[in-house]
Amino acid sequence: MTNNALSFLAPGPIELFTILIVLGVPVVVIVFVVRYALRTGRESRRLRLEVGKLADELEQTRKQARGAEKPDVSSRSQ
């Protein structure tokens, strides 16, 4: 009788598999979402730095171009 009661309460392989799926899938999804969010944040920071470098380079190029144009403009007006 005790053996029957214990076997009735003990989970079988199907129940254990169901519990694994029900608890495991959300945990795996949460881990992937967190990893994606962290990677996206790092990528965003890296892109912002790259855009800042390109903006600085563009500003320097414009200043050099303006510096080269100014002597030509003043020589033409004379």
mmCIF file of the N, C-alpha and C atoms, coordinates in Angstrom:
data_MODEL
# 
_entry.id   MODEL 
# 
loop_
_atom_site.group_PDB 
_atom_site.id 
_atom_site.type_symbol 
_atom_site.label_atom_id 
_atom_site.label_alt_id 
_atom_site.label_comp_id 
_atom_site.label_asym_id 
_atom_site.label_entity_id 
_atom_site.label_seq_id 
_atom_site.pdbx_PDB_ins_code 
_atom_site.Cartn_x 
_atom_site.Cartn_y 
_atom_site.Cartn_z 
_atom_site.occupancy 
_atom_site.B_iso_or_equiv 
_atom_site.pdbx_formal_charge 
_atom_site.auth_seq_id 
_atom_site.auth_comp_id 
_atom_site.auth_asym_id 
_atom_site.auth_atom_id 
_atom_site.pdbx_PDB_model_num 
ATOM 1   N N  . MET A 1 1  ? 0.816  -1.188 0.000   1.00 0.00 ? 1  MET A N  1 
ATOM 2   C CA . MET A 1 1  ? 0.000  0.000  0.000   1.00 0.00 ? 1  MET A CA 1 
ATOM 3   C C  . MET A 1 1  ? 0.868  1.264  0.000   1.00 0.00 ? 1  MET A C  1 
ATOM 4   N N  . THR A 1 2  ? 1.901  1.280  0.819   1.00 0.00 ? 2  THR A N  1 
ATOM 5   C CA . THR A 1 2  ? 2.791  2.431  0.871   1.00 0.00 ? 2  THR A CA 1 
ATOM 6   C C  . THR A 1 2  ? 3.521  2.599  -0.455  1.00 0.00 ? 2  THR A C  1 
ATOM 7   N N  . ASN A 1 3  ? 3.881  1.498  -1.049  1.00 0.00 ? 3  ASN A N  1 
ATOM 8   C CA . ASN A 1 3  ? 4.564  1.532  -2.333  1.00 0.00 ? 3  ASN A CA 1 
ATOM 9   C C  . ASN A 1 3  ? 3.662  2.149  -3.410  1.00 0.00 ? 3  ASN A C  1 
ATOM 10  N N  . ASN A 1 4  ? 2.401  1.815  -3.403  1.00 0.00 ? 4  ASN A N  1 
ATOM 11  C CA . ASN A 1 4  ? 1.458  2.389  -4.370  1.00 0.00 ? 4  ASN A CA 1 
ATOM 12  C C  . ASN A 1 4  ? 1.279  3.886  -4.142  1.00 0.00 ? 4  ASN A C  1 
ATOM 13  N N  . ALA A 1 5  ? 1.228  4.322  -2.887  1.00 0.00 ? 5  ALA A N  1 
ATOM 14  C CA . ALA A 1 5  ? 1.058  5.735  -2.578  1.00 0.00 ? 5  ALA A CA 1 
ATOM 15  C C  . ALA A 1 5  ? 2.284  6.520  -3.024  1.00 0.00 ? 5  ALA A C  1 
ATOM 16  N N  . LEU A 1 6  ? 3.470  5.982  -2.790  1.00 0.00 ? 6  LEU A N  1 
ATOM 17  C CA . LEU A 1 6  ? 4.684  6.673  -3.209  1.00 0.00 ? 6  LEU A CA 1 
ATOM 18  C C  . LEU A 1 6  ? 4.788  6.734  -4.725  1.00 0.00 ? 6  LEU A C  1 
ATOM 19  N N  . SER A 1 7  ? 4.429  5.675  -5.398  1.00 0.00 ? 7  SER A N  1 
ATOM 20  C CA . SER A 1 7  ? 4.506  5.686  -6.855  1.00 0.00 ? 7  SER A CA 1 
ATOM 21  C C  . SER A 1 7  ? 3.449  6.609  -7.453  1.00 0.00 ? 7  SER A C  1 
ATOM 22  N N  . PHE A 1 8  ? 2.349  6.804  -6.745  1.00 0.00 ? 8  PHE A N  1 
ATOM 23  C CA . PHE A 1 8  ? 1.315  7.721  -7.233  1.00 0.00 ? 8  PHE A CA 1 
ATOM 24  C C  . PHE A 1 8  ? 1.790  9.172  -7.110  1.00 0.00 ? 8  PHE A C  1 
ATOM 25  N N  . LEU A 1 9  ? 2.534  9.495  -6.054  1.00 0.00 ? 9  LEU A N  1 
ATOM 26  C CA . LEU A 1 9  ? 2.988  10.862 -5.826  1.00 0.00 ? 9  LEU A CA 1 
ATOM 27  C C  . LEU A 1 9  ? 4.300  11.183 -6.547  1.00 0.00 ? 9  LEU A C  1 
ATOM 28  N N  . ALA A 1 10 ? 5.083  10.189 -6.867  1.00 0.00 ? 10 ALA A N  1 
ATOM 29  C CA . ALA A 1 10 ? 6.389  10.426 -7.491  1.00 0.00 ? 10 ALA A CA 1 
ATOM 30  C C  . ALA A 1 10 ? 6.201  10.791 -8.968  1.00 0.00 ? 10 ALA A C  1 
ATOM 31  N N  . PRO A 1 11 ? 6.896  11.841 -9.418  1.00 0.00 ? 11 PRO A N  1 
ATOM 32  C CA . PRO A 1 11 ? 6.767  12.225 -10.831 1.00 0.00 ? 11 PRO A CA 1 
ATOM 33  C C  . PRO A 1 11 ? 7.477  11.232 -11.744 1.00 0.00 ? 11 PRO A C  1 
ATOM 34  N N  . GLY A 1 12 ? 6.866  10.983 -12.859 1.00 0.00 ? 12 GLY A N  1 
ATOM 35  C CA . GLY A 1 12 ? 7.458  10.103 -13.848 1.00 0.00 ? 12 GLY A CA 1 
ATOM 36  C C  . GLY A 1 12 ? 8.268  10.900 -14.851 1.00 0.00 ? 12 GLY A C  1 
ATOM 37  N N  . PRO A 1 13 ? 8.803  10.234 -15.855 1.00 0.00 ? 13 PRO A N  1 
ATOM 38  C CA . PRO A 1 13 ? 9.626  10.928 -16.848 1.00 0.00 ? 13 PRO A CA 1 
ATOM 39  C C  . PRO A 1 13 ? 8.854  11.971 -17.652 1.00 0.00 ? 13 PRO A C  1 
ATOM 40  N N  . ILE A 1 14 ? 7.599  11.724 -17.926 1.00 0.00 ? 14 ILE A N  1 
ATOM 41  C CA . ILE A 1 14 ? 6.807  12.701 -18.691 1.00 0.00 ? 14 ILE A CA 1 
ATOM 42  C C  . ILE A 1 14 ? 6.572  13.952 -17.856 1.00 0.00 ? 14 ILE A C  1 
ATOM 43  N N  . GLU A 1 15 ? 6.258  13.769 -16.583 1.00 0.00 ? 15 GLU A N  1 
ATOM 44  C CA . GLU A 1 15 ? 6.044  14.923 -15.709 1.00 0.00 ? 15 GLU A CA 1 
ATOM 45  C C  . GLU A 1 15 ? 7.335  15.724 -15.531 1.00 0.00 ? 15 GLU A C  1 
ATOM 46  N N  . LEU A 1 16 ? 8.443  15.027 -15.342 1.00 0.00 ? 16 LEU A N  1 
ATOM 47  C CA . LEU A 1 16 ? 9.725  15.725 -15.196 1.00 0.00 ? 16 LEU A CA 1 
ATOM 48  C C  . LEU A 1 16 ? 10.090 16.486 -16.461 1.00 0.00 ? 16 LEU A C  1 
ATOM 49  N N  . PHE A 1 17 ? 9.840  15.899 -17.614 1.00 0.00 ? 17 PHE A N  1 
ATOM 50  C CA . PHE A 1 17 ? 10.110 16.575 -18.889 1.00 0.00 ? 17 PHE A CA 1 
ATOM 51  C C  . PHE A 1 17 ? 9.228  17.811 -19.036 1.00 0.00 ? 17 PHE A C  1 
ATOM 52  N N  . THR A 1 18 ? 7.967  17.693 -18.655 1.00 0.00 ? 18 THR A N  1 
ATOM 53  C CA . THR A 1 18 ? 7.052  18.834 -18.729 1.00 0.00 ? 18 THR A CA 1 
ATOM 54  C C  . THR A 1 18 ? 7.517  19.960 -17.815 1.00 0.00 ? 18 THR A C  1 
ATOM 55  N N  . ILE A 1 19 ? 7.927  19.615 -16.602 1.00 0.00 ? 19 ILE A N  1 
ATOM 56  C CA . ILE A 1 19 ? 8.420  20.631 -15.667 1.00 0.00 ? 19 ILE A CA 1 
ATOM 57  C C  . ILE A 1 19 ? 9.683  21.284 -16.215 1.00 0.00 ? 19 ILE A C  1 
ATOM 58  N N  . LEU A 1 20 ? 10.557 20.493 -16.794 1.00 0.00 ? 20 LEU A N  1 
ATOM 59  C CA . LEU A 1 20 ? 11.781 21.029 -17.384 1.00 0.00 ? 20 LEU A CA 1 
ATOM 60  C C  . LEU A 1 20 ? 11.460 22.026 -18.500 1.00 0.00 ? 20 LEU A C  1 
ATOM 61  N N  . ILE A 1 21 ? 10.524 21.690 -19.348 1.00 0.00 ? 21 ILE A N  1 
ATOM 62  C CA . ILE A 1 21 ? 10.137 22.575 -20.448 1.00 0.00 ? 21 ILE A CA 1 
ATOM 63  C C  . ILE A 1 21 ? 9.488  23.847 -19.901 1.00 0.00 ? 21 ILE A C  1 
ATOM 64  N N  . VAL A 1 22 ? 8.565  23.684 -18.963 1.00 0.00 ? 22 VAL A N  1 
ATOM 65  C CA . VAL A 1 22 ? 7.823  24.840 -18.445 1.00 0.00 ? 22 VAL A CA 1 
ATOM 66  C C  . VAL A 1 22 ? 8.749  25.805 -17.705 1.00 0.00 ? 22 VAL A C  1 
ATOM 67  N N  . LEU A 1 23 ? 9.708  25.298 -16.978 1.00 0.00 ? 23 LEU A N  1 
ATOM 68  C CA . LEU A 1 23 ? 10.615 26.166 -16.221 1.00 0.00 ? 23 LEU A CA 1 
ATOM 69  C C  . LEU A 1 23 ? 11.875 26.521 -17.003 1.00 0.00 ? 23 LEU A C  1 
ATOM 70  N N  . GLY A 1 24 ? 12.321 25.649 -17.868 1.00 0.00 ? 24 GLY A N  1 
ATOM 71  C CA . GLY A 1 24 ? 13.585 25.855 -18.568 1.00 0.00 ? 24 GLY A CA 1 
ATOM 72  C C  . GLY A 1 24 ? 13.494 26.823 -19.721 1.00 0.00 ? 24 GLY A C  1 
ATOM 73  N N  . VAL A 1 25 ? 12.431 26.753 -20.487 1.00 0.00 ? 25 VAL A N  1 
ATOM 74  C CA . VAL A 1 25 ? 12.304 27.612 -21.675 1.00 0.00 ? 25 VAL A CA 1 
ATOM 75  C C  . VAL A 1 25 ? 12.267 29.091 -21.296 1.00 0.00 ? 25 VAL A C  1 
ATOM 76  N N  . PRO A 1 26 ? 11.466 29.499 -20.309 1.00 0.00 ? 26 PRO A N  1 
ATOM 77  C CA . PRO A 1 26 ? 11.500 30.931 -19.941 1.00 0.00 ? 26 PRO A CA 1 
ATOM 78  C C  . PRO A 1 26 ? 12.872 31.391 -19.449 1.00 0.00 ? 26 PRO A C  1 
ATOM 79  N N  . VAL A 1 27 ? 13.578 30.549 -18.724 1.00 0.00 ? 27 VAL A N  1 
ATOM 80  C CA . VAL A 1 27 ? 14.905 30.924 -18.238 1.00 0.00 ? 27 VAL A CA 1 
ATOM 81  C C  . VAL A 1 27 ? 15.862 31.118 -19.410 1.00 0.00 ? 27 VAL A C  1 
ATOM 82  N N  . VAL A 1 28 ? 15.818 30.225 -20.373 1.00 0.00 ? 28 VAL A N  1 
ATOM 83  C CA . VAL A 1 28 ? 16.687 30.338 -21.549 1.00 0.00 ? 28 VAL A CA 1 
ATOM 84  C C  . VAL A 1 28 ? 16.335 31.588 -22.341 1.00 0.00 ? 28 VAL A C  1 
ATOM 85  N N  . VAL A 1 29 ? 15.055 31.873 -22.503 1.00 0.00 ? 29 VAL A N  1 
ATOM 86  C CA . VAL A 1 29 ? 14.632 33.079 -23.238 1.00 0.00 ? 29 VAL A CA 1 
ATOM 87  C C  . VAL A 1 29 ? 15.102 34.333 -22.517 1.00 0.00 ? 29 VAL A C  1 
ATOM 88  N N  . ILE A 1 30 ? 14.983 34.362 -21.203 1.00 0.00 ? 30 ILE A N  1 
ATOM 89  C CA . ILE A 1 30 ? 15.434 35.528 -20.436 1.00 0.00 ? 30 ILE A CA 1 
ATOM 90  C C  . ILE A 1 30 ? 16.937 35.725 -20.587 1.00 0.00 ? 30 ILE A C  1 
ATOM 91  N N  . VAL A 1 31 ? 17.691 34.642 -20.553 1.00 0.00 ? 31 VAL A N  1 
ATOM 92  C CA . VAL A 1 31 ? 19.146 34.740 -20.712 1.00 0.00 ? 31 VAL A CA 1 
ATOM 93  C C  . VAL A 1 31 ? 19.487 35.303 -22.088 1.00 0.00 ? 31 VAL A C  1 
ATOM 94  N N  . PHE A 1 32 ? 18.829 34.821 -23.128 1.00 0.00 ? 32 PHE A N  1 
ATOM 95  C CA . PHE A 1 32 ? 19.102 35.337 -24.472 1.00 0.00 ? 32 PHE A CA 1 
ATOM 96  C C  . PHE A 1 32 ? 18.716 36.804 -24.616 1.00 0.00 ? 32 PHE A C  1 
ATOM 97  N N  . VAL A 1 33 ? 17.603 37.207 -24.023 1.00 0.00 ? 33 VAL A N  1 
ATOM 98  C CA . VAL A 1 33 ? 17.170 38.611 -24.105 1.00 0.00 ? 33 VAL A CA 1 
ATOM 99  C C  . VAL A 1 33 ? 18.172 39.512 -23.387 1.00 0.00 ? 33 VAL A C  1 
ATOM 100 N N  . VAL A 1 34 ? 18.647 39.096 -22.226 1.00 0.00 ? 34 VAL A N  1 
ATOM 101 C CA . VAL A 1 34 ? 19.613 39.904 -21.478 1.00 0.00 ? 34 VAL A CA 1 
ATOM 102 C C  . VAL A 1 34 ? 20.918 40.011 -22.257 1.00 0.00 ? 34 VAL A C  1 
ATOM 103 N N  . ARG A 1 35 ? 21.386 38.907 -22.820 1.00 0.00 ? 35 ARG A N  1 
ATOM 104 C CA . ARG A 1 35 ? 22.626 38.948 -23.609 1.00 0.00 ? 35 ARG A CA 1 
ATOM 105 C C  . ARG A 1 35 ? 22.467 39.862 -24.820 1.00 0.00 ? 35 ARG A C  1 
ATOM 106 N N  . TYR A 1 36 ? 21.313 39.801 -25.482 1.00 0.00 ? 36 TYR A N  1 
ATOM 107 C CA . TYR A 1 36 ? 21.071 40.653 -26.639 1.00 0.00 ? 36 TYR A CA 1 
ATOM 108 C C  . TYR A 1 36 ? 21.047 42.125 -26.233 1.00 0.00 ? 36 TYR A C  1 
ATOM 109 N N  . ALA A 1 37 ? 20.393 42.416 -25.111 1.00 0.00 ? 37 ALA A N  1 
ATOM 110 C CA . ALA A 1 37 ? 20.322 43.806 -24.644 1.00 0.00 ? 37 ALA A CA 1 
ATOM 111 C C  . ALA A 1 37 ? 21.706 44.341 -24.304 1.00 0.00 ? 37 ALA A C  1 
ATOM 112 N N  . LEU A 1 38 ? 22.526 43.534 -23.646 1.00 0.00 ? 38 LEU A N  1 
ATOM 113 C CA . LEU A 1 38 ? 23.883 43.975 -23.308 1.00 0.00 ? 38 LEU A CA 1 
ATOM 114 C C  . LEU A 1 38 ? 24.724 44.187 -24.556 1.00 0.00 ? 38 LEU A C  1 
ATOM 115 N N  . ARG A 1 39 ? 24.598 43.276 -25.511 1.00 0.00 ? 39 ARG A N  1 
ATOM 116 C CA . ARG A 1 39 ? 25.373 43.404 -26.749 1.00 0.00 ? 39 ARG A CA 1 
ATOM 117 C C  . ARG A 1 39 ? 24.912 44.634 -27.538 1.00 0.00 ? 39 ARG A C  1 
ATOM 118 N N  . THR A 1 40 ? 23.612 44.885 -27.543 1.00 0.00 ? 40 THR A N  1 
ATOM 119 C CA . THR A 1 40 ? 23.094 46.051 -28.254 1.00 0.00 ? 40 THR A CA 1 
ATOM 120 C C  . THR A 1 40 ? 23.600 47.343 -27.626 1.00 0.00 ? 40 THR A C  1 
ATOM 121 N N  . GLY A 1 41 ? 23.651 47.381 -26.300 1.00 0.00 ? 41 GLY A N  1 
ATOM 122 C CA . GLY A 1 41 ? 24.167 48.568 -25.613 1.00 0.00 ? 41 GLY A CA 1 
ATOM 123 C C  . GLY A 1 41 ? 25.622 48.821 -25.939 1.00 0.00 ? 41 GLY A C  1 
ATOM 124 N N  . ARG A 1 42 ? 26.428 47.748 -25.933 1.00 0.00 ? 42 ARG A N  1 
ATOM 125 C CA . ARG A 1 42 ? 27.849 47.904 -26.266 1.00 0.00 ? 42 ARG A CA 1 
ATOM 126 C C  . ARG A 1 42 ? 28.013 48.359 -27.707 1.00 0.00 ? 42 ARG A C  1 
ATOM 127 N N  . GLU A 1 43 ? 27.234 47.780 -28.596 1.00 0.00 ? 43 GLU A N  1 
ATOM 128 C CA . GLU A 1 43 ? 27.310 48.142 -30.013 1.00 0.00 ? 43 GLU A CA 1 
ATOM 129 C C  . GLU A 1 43 ? 26.899 49.601 -30.211 1.00 0.00 ? 43 GLU A C  1 
ATOM 130 N N  . SER A 1 44 ? 25.878 50.031 -29.503 1.00 0.00 ? 44 SER A N  1 
ATOM 131 C CA . SER A 1 44 ? 25.424 51.419 -29.605 1.00 0.00 ? 44 SER A CA 1 
ATOM 132 C C  . SER A 1 44 ? 26.510 52.382 -29.142 1.00 0.00 ? 44 SER A C  1 
ATOM 133 N N  . ARG A 1 45 ? 27.163 52.055 -28.011 1.00 0.00 ? 45 ARG A N  1 
ATOM 134 C CA . ARG A 1 45 ? 28.249 52.905 -27.530 1.00 0.00 ? 45 ARG A CA 1 
ATOM 135 C C  . ARG A 1 45 ? 29.384 52.974 -28.534 1.00 0.00 ? 45 ARG A C  1 
ATOM 136 N N  . ARG A 1 46 ? 29.722 51.831 -29.102 1.00 0.00 ? 46 ARG A N  1 
ATOM 137 C CA . ARG A 1 46 ? 30.816 51.791 -30.075 1.00 0.00 ? 46 ARG A CA 1 
ATOM 138 C C  . ARG A 1 46 ? 30.460 52.601 -31.321 1.00 0.00 ? 46 ARG A C  1 
ATOM 139 N N  . LEU A 1 47 ? 29.222 52.509 -31.777 1.00 0.00 ? 47 LEU A N  1 
ATOM 140 C CA . LEU A 1 47 ? 28.806 53.286 -32.943 1.00 0.00 ? 47 LEU A CA 1 
ATOM 141 C C  . LEU A 1 47 ? 28.816 54.782 -32.655 1.00 0.00 ? 47 LEU A C  1 
ATOM 142 N N  . ARG A 1 48 ? 28.382 55.169 -31.436 1.00 0.00 ? 48 ARG A N  1 
ATOM 143 C CA . ARG A 1 48 ? 28.421 56.589 -31.084 1.00 0.00 ? 48 ARG A CA 1 
ATOM 144 C C  . ARG A 1 48 ? 29.847 57.123 -31.084 1.00 0.00 ? 48 ARG A C  1 
ATOM 145 N N  . LEU A 1 49 ? 30.775 56.343 -30.575 1.00 0.00 ? 49 LEU A N  1 
ATOM 146 C CA . LEU A 1 49 ? 32.177 56.763 -30.596 1.00 0.00 ? 49 LEU A CA 1 
ATOM 147 C C  . LEU A 1 49 ? 32.682 56.910 -32.027 1.00 0.00 ? 49 LEU A C  1 
ATOM 148 N N  . GLU A 1 50 ? 32.331 55.963 -32.875 1.00 0.00 ? 50 GLU A N  1 
ATOM 149 C CA . GLU A 1 50 ? 32.768 56.009 -34.271 1.00 0.00 ? 50 GLU A CA 1 
ATOM 150 C C  . GLU A 1 50 ? 32.174 57.220 -34.987 1.00 0.00 ? 50 GLU A C  1 
ATOM 151 N N  . VAL A 1 51 ? 30.911 57.515 -34.732 1.00 0.00 ? 51 VAL A N  1 
ATOM 152 C CA . VAL A 1 51 ? 30.282 58.695 -35.352 1.00 0.00 ? 51 VAL A CA 1 
ATOM 153 C C  . VAL A 1 51 ? 30.942 59.965 -34.842 1.00 0.00 ? 51 VAL A C  1 
ATOM 154 N N  . GLY A 1 52 ? 31.287 60.004 -33.564 1.00 0.00 ? 52 GLY A N  1 
ATOM 155 C CA . GLY A 1 52 ? 31.986 61.171 -33.018 1.00 0.00 ? 52 GLY A CA 1 
ATOM 156 C C  . GLY A 1 52 ? 33.343 61.375 -33.668 1.00 0.00 ? 52 GLY A C  1 
ATOM 157 N N  . LYS A 1 53 ? 34.073 60.286 -33.882 1.00 0.00 ? 53 LYS A N  1 
ATOM 158 C CA . LYS A 1 53 ? 35.371 60.391 -34.552 1.00 0.00 ? 53 LYS A CA 1 
ATOM 159 C C  . LYS A 1 53 ? 35.206 60.894 -35.978 1.00 0.00 ? 53 LYS A C  1 
ATOM 160 N N  . LEU A 1 54 ? 34.207 60.372 -36.664 1.00 0.00 ? 54 LEU A N  1 
ATOM 161 C CA . LEU A 1 54 ? 33.974 60.821 -38.043 1.00 0.00 ? 54 LEU A CA 1 
ATOM 162 C C  . LEU A 1 54 ? 33.557 62.288 -38.087 1.00 0.00 ? 54 LEU A C  1 
ATOM 163 N N  . ALA A 1 55 ? 32.762 62.728 -37.115 1.00 0.00 ? 55 ALA A N  1 
ATOM 164 C CA . ALA A 1 55 ? 32.361 64.134 -37.066 1.00 0.00 ? 55 ALA A CA 1 
ATOM 165 C C  . ALA A 1 55 ? 33.571 65.032 -36.817 1.00 0.00 ? 55 ALA A C  1 
ATOM 166 N N  . ASP A 1 56 ? 34.468 64.616 -35.935 1.00 0.00 ? 56 ASP A N  1 
ATOM 167 C CA . ASP A 1 56 ? 35.687 65.389 -35.687 1.00 0.00 ? 56 ASP A CA 1 
ATOM 168 C C  . ASP A 1 56 ? 36.559 65.451 -36.937 1.00 0.00 ? 56 ASP A C  1 
ATOM 169 N N  . GLU A 1 57 ? 36.667 64.319 -37.605 1.00 0.00 ? 57 GLU A N  1 
ATOM 170 C CA . GLU A 1 57 ? 37.465 64.284 -38.836 1.00 0.00 ? 57 GLU A CA 1 
ATOM 171 C C  . GLU A 1 57 ? 36.856 65.186 -39.914 1.00 0.00 ? 57 GLU A C  1 
ATOM 172 N N  . LEU A 1 58 ? 35.533 65.179 -40.017 1.00 0.00 ? 58 LEU A N  1 
ATOM 173 C CA . LEU A 1 58 ? 34.863 66.048 -40.989 1.00 0.00 ? 58 LEU A CA 1 
ATOM 174 C C  . LEU A 1 58 ? 35.076 67.514 -40.651 1.00 0.00 ? 58 LEU A C  1 
ATOM 175 N N  . GLU A 1 59 ? 35.001 67.840 -39.359 1.00 0.00 ? 59 GLU A N  1 
ATOM 176 C CA . GLU A 1 59 ? 35.218 69.222 -38.945 1.00 0.00 ? 59 GLU A CA 1 
ATOM 177 C C  . GLU A 1 59 ? 36.637 69.685 -39.272 1.00 0.00 ? 59 GLU A C  1 
ATOM 178 N N  . GLN A 1 60 ? 37.618 68.826 -39.029 1.00 0.00 ? 60 GLN A N  1 
ATOM 179 C CA . GLN A 1 60 ? 39.003 69.176 -39.352 1.00 0.00 ? 60 GLN A CA 1 
ATOM 180 C C  . GLN A 1 60 ? 39.182 69.340 -40.856 1.00 0.00 ? 60 GLN A C  1 
ATOM 181 N N  . THR A 1 61 ? 38.574 68.478 -41.632 1.00 0.00 ? 61 THR A N  1 
ATOM 182 C CA . THR A 1 61 ? 38.673 68.573 -43.090 1.00 0.00 ? 61 THR A CA 1 
ATOM 183 C C  . THR A 1 61 ? 38.052 69.874 -43.585 1.00 0.00 ? 61 THR A C  1 
ATOM 184 N N  . ARG A 1 62 ? 36.910 70.245 -43.007 1.00 0.00 ? 62 ARG A N  1 
ATOM 185 C CA . ARG A 1 62 ? 36.261 71.506 -43.408 1.00 0.00 ? 62 ARG A CA 1 
ATOM 186 C C  . ARG A 1 62 ? 37.126 72.705 -43.048 1.00 0.00 ? 62 ARG A C  1 
ATOM 187 N N  . LYS A 1 63 ? 37.742 72.661 -41.854 1.00 0.00 ? 63 LYS A N  1 
ATOM 188 C CA . LYS A 1 63 ? 38.610 73.772 -41.456 1.00 0.00 ? 63 LYS A CA 1 
ATOM 189 C C  . LYS A 1 63 ? 39.815 73.881 -42.391 1.00 0.00 ? 63 LYS A C  1 
ATOM 190 N N  . GLN A 1 64 ? 40.379 72.747 -42.781 1.00 0.00 ? 64 GLN A N  1 
ATOM 191 C CA . GLN A 1 64 ? 41.513 72.764 -43.704 1.00 0.00 ? 64 GLN A CA 1 
ATOM 192 C C  . GLN A 1 64 ? 41.075 73.283 -45.065 1.00 0.00 ? 64 GLN A C  1 
ATOM 193 N N  . ALA A 1 65 ? 39.878 72.896 -45.495 1.00 0.00 ? 65 ALA A N  1 
ATOM 194 C CA . ALA A 1 65 ? 39.383 73.358 -46.793 1.00 0.00 ? 65 ALA A CA 1 
ATOM 195 C C  . ALA A 1 65 ? 39.116 74.862 -46.760 1.00 0.00 ? 65 ALA A C  1 
ATOM 196 N N  . ARG A 1 66 ? 38.565 75.354 -45.658 1.00 0.00 ? 66 ARG A N  1 
ATOM 197 C CA . ARG A 1 66 ? 38.318 76.797 -45.523 1.00 0.00 ? 66 ARG A CA 1 
ATOM 198 C C  . ARG A 1 66 ? 39.635 77.558 -45.449 1.00 0.00 ? 66 ARG A C  1 
ATOM 199 N N  . GLY A 1 67 ? 40.606 76.992 -44.763 1.00 0.00 ? 67 GLY A N  1 
ATOM 200 C CA . GLY A 1 67 ? 41.917 77.635 -44.666 1.00 0.00 ? 67 GLY A CA 1 
ATOM 201 C C  . GLY A 1 67 ? 42.593 77.708 -46.020 1.00 0.00 ? 67 GLY A C  1 
ATOM 202 N N  . ALA A 1 68 ? 42.410 76.729 -46.861 1.00 0.00 ? 68 ALA A N  1 
ATOM 203 C CA . ALA A 1 68 ? 43.008 76.732 -48.193 1.00 0.00 ? 68 ALA A CA 1 
ATOM 204 C C  . ALA A 1 68 ? 42.256 77.675 -49.122 1.00 0.00 ? 68 ALA A C  1 
ATOM 205 N N  . GLU A 1 69 ? 40.960 77.861 -48.907 1.00 0.00 ? 69 GLU A N  1 
ATOM 206 C CA . GLU A 1 69 ? 40.167 78.737 -49.779 1.00 0.00 ? 69 GLU A CA 1 
ATOM 207 C C  . GLU A 1 69 ? 40.405 80.207 -49.478 1.00 0.00 ? 69 GLU A C  1 
ATOM 208 N N  . LYS A 1 70 ? 40.623 80.577 -48.246 1.00 0.00 ? 70 LYS A N  1 
ATOM 209 C CA . LYS A 1 70 ? 40.731 81.986 -47.874 1.00 0.00 ? 70 LYS A CA 1 
ATOM 210 C C  . LYS A 1 70 ? 41.853 82.726 -48.605 1.00 0.00 ? 70 LYS A C  1 
ATOM 211 N N  . PRO A 1 71 ? 43.061 82.203 -48.733 1.00 0.00 ? 71 PRO A N  1 
ATOM 212 C CA . PRO A 1 71 ? 44.078 82.932 -49.494 1.00 0.00 ? 71 PRO A CA 1 
ATOM 213 C C  . PRO A 1 71 ? 43.688 83.083 -50.969 1.00 0.00 ? 71 PRO A C  1 
ATOM 214 N N  . ASP A 1 72 ? 43.030 82.089 -51.549 1.00 0.00 ? 72 ASP A N  1 
ATOM 215 C CA . ASP A 1 72 ? 42.617 82.195 -52.944 1.00 0.00 ? 72 ASP A CA 1 
ATOM 216 C C  . ASP A 1 72 ? 41.571 83.272 -53.119 1.00 0.00 ? 72 ASP A C  1 
ATOM 217 N N  . VAL A 1 73 ? 40.629 83.371 -52.204 1.00 0.00 ? 73 VAL A N  1 
ATOM 218 C CA . VAL A 1 73 ? 39.570 84.373 -52.311 1.00 0.00 ? 73 VAL A CA 1 
ATOM 219 C C  . VAL A 1 73 ? 40.151 85.768 -52.155 1.00 0.00 ? 73 VAL A C  1 
ATOM 220 N N  . SER A 1 74 ? 41.058 85.963 -51.253 1.00 0.00 ? 74 SER A N  1 
ATOM 221 C CA . SER A 1 74 ? 41.617 87.308 -51.037 1.00 0.00 ? 74 SER A CA 1 
ATOM 222 C C  . SER A 1 74 ? 42.517 87.701 -52.224 1.00 0.00 ? 74 SER A C  1 
ATOM 223 N N  . SER A 1 75 ? 43.202 86.747 -52.847 1.00 0.00 ? 75 SER A N  1 
ATOM 224 C CA . SER A 1 75 ? 44.050 87.095 -53.996 1.00 0.00 ? 75 SER A CA 1 
ATOM 225 C C  . SER A 1 75 ? 43.193 87.439 -55.211 1.00 0.00 ? 75 SER A C  1 
ATOM 226 N N  . ARG A 1 76 ? 42.033 86.834 -55.331 1.00 0.00 ? 76 ARG A N  1 
ATOM 227 C CA . ARG A 1 76 ? 41.158 87.135 -56.479 1.00 0.00 ? 76 ARG A CA 1 
ATOM 228 C C  . ARG A 1 76 ? 40.523 88.519 -56.348 1.00 0.00 ? 76 ARG A C  1 
ATOM 229 N N  . SER A 1 77 ? 40.255 88.937 -55.107 1.00 0.00 ? 77 SER A N  1 
ATOM 230 C CA . SER A 1 77 ? 39.582 90.232 -54.930 1.00 0.00 ? 77 SER A CA 1 
ATOM 231 C C  . SER A 1 77 ? 40.546 91.395 -55.147 1.00 0.00 ? 77 SER A C  1 
ATOM 232 N N  . GLN A 1 78 ? 41.840 91.170 -55.121 1.00 0.00 ? 78 GLN A N  1 
ATOM 233 C CA . GLN A 1 78 ? 42.791 92.267 -55.298 1.00 0.00 ? 78 GLN A CA 1 
ATOM 234 C C  . GLN A 1 78 ? 43.019 92.534 -56.718 1.00 0.00 ? 78 GLN A C  1 
# 
